[in-house]
């Protein structure tokens, strides 16, 4: 298991981006959460079975949902927390 924190910048709030990330994570078997941040970015904590699975997830995040516009994404390796599922945090 591997875990990463993504911080996503751009037009990512108010455009259905968290729902898109949640749906994508569930379809790929990724665990963790997505949450809007006060600075207008979105934070994603993602746990996957391999580096490849998280790279695939990241590719979908960058592509977005057609309404979002990802300008930048920061990526950081973090300790695994063993989340039971993927959720949207408020």
N, C-alpha and C positions, 0 to 999 in steps of 0.2 A: 504494500500500500504506500502511496505517495501523496503528499498534500502540498497545495500551493495557495497563496493569496494573490488574487488579481485585483488591481485597482484600475477601473476603466473610466476614461475621461472622454468628453464630447457631449453630443446630444443623446444622453442615456437615461434621463429622467422624464417622466410624463409621456413616454412614447411606447409603453408596453414592453420595455426592455427586460425588466425583472421577470415578467411572466415568460418571455421568450427564453431567458437563461434557465429558469426553473424547468420548463418543458424540455429543453435541450439536454440539461443535466440528467433528468429522469430517463430520457430515451437512451442515453449513453451509459447509464449505471453509475453516474458520478454522485457522490454524497457531499453534503455541506449546506451552504446557504448563500443567498444574494440579498444585499441590503443597500438602499439609498443612503448616501452620506451627505452631511450638511453642506459640504463644499461643491455639491452638484455632481460628484462622481458616484460610481457604484462599486461597492466592495463585494468580491466573490471569494468565498472559501470553498475550495474544491478538493475532494479526496477521490483518487482513482486507483485502479489496480496497476497502472503502469505510466511511465512518462509519455508513451504514445497516446494513451487514452486522454490525458490532460492536454496534450498538444492538439488533438482533434477537437476537444472541447474549446480550447482557446481559438482555434481557427473559426469555429462557429460564432464565438463571441465577437471576434473582429468583423466578421461578415455582417452580423446583426440581423434585425428582423425586417428591414426595409424602411422602417421609420426612424431607427436609431442611426447615429453617425459617430462611430468610434474614432476619436482623434489620436488617442494614446492609450497604452495599456502597460502598467507596471506589474512585474511578476516576482514573487518571492517564495522560496521554499520555506515551509513551516512544519512544525511537528504534527503528526497524525493525531486526530482527536476521536476517530471512529464514530462519525455521525451516522445515525441509523437511516437517514434519508436525505433528500434535498428539499429545502424550504425557502420561502420568502420571509425575511425578517422585516419588521416595521419599527 
